[in-house]
Amino acid sequence: MESVRISWFGKHFGEEPPLTGKEARLKRSRGAGTIFFTGCNLHCVYCQNFQISQQGTGQNYSIEELSQIMLDLQNQGAANIDLVTPTIWHEPIKQAIIISREKGLKIPVVWNSNGYDGAKIIKEMAGLVDIYLPDFKYSNNDLAFKYSGINGYVEKTKATISEMYRQAGNLKLSKQGIAEKGIIIRHLILPDNIENSLRVLGLIKEINKNIFVSLMSQYEPVYKAKEYPELNRRITKQEFEVVHNYQLELGLVNGWVQEMGSQEILLPDFTKQNPFG
């Protein structure tokens, strides 16, 4: 029987505000119905989720069990189904979404990936995924190979995100400010790699300047990052400001900027029952 490997699922409050279901008038969040899948098609030396992406932490679930998890999260009031690193499990996930829709799943489905999915996989998810939340990590294929061990990153990721944008368009919110459809692109600033970030922002603008961008400052030298001297520190305030200012110069004004110093709050520990507790 086909199955998936899941490391954790539950209501998660660490995503962007429209994804956690934060209602401005009520000043509270419903939480994203997050499902963390084990394994990844990238091998990032600085991965903050290395316990699950590289070390295999998790348990196996059938497609039917995955479908029931989705429905249970909806019943718990989650704002969406937030599928984290789903790429290598896209076939059973696709089947689980179809089963869940037939059984009454109505909340949006979020495809929360590293962006290196490939347009072919994203085309297969058309009509099943409502919101795409990809990373755009690199503007240089040599850098992608050095830090993530993969080839052809820039071309594949840009084609992937372009297909995501074609399907979902710019972010659409409900009257309560909750995300219903669209795309948000995340970019994590790496220390001593500011030129990479500037070029990534330029590539994003080439897709559409109105795309919502989530600029992230939470880099922490974990996993194998200490083996790379340039990565063995957090980013500086100056590095962050250079990237953010360039983002504004490009006219990429939609989205969110992560506050400096949020690393301790956001780093999960998947050896605990609640990785975010």
Order of alpha helices (4+ residues) and beta strands (2+ residues): beta-alpha-beta-beta-beta-alpha-beta-alpha-beta-alpha-beta-alpha-beta-alpha-alpha-beta-beta-alpha-beta-alpha-beta-alpha
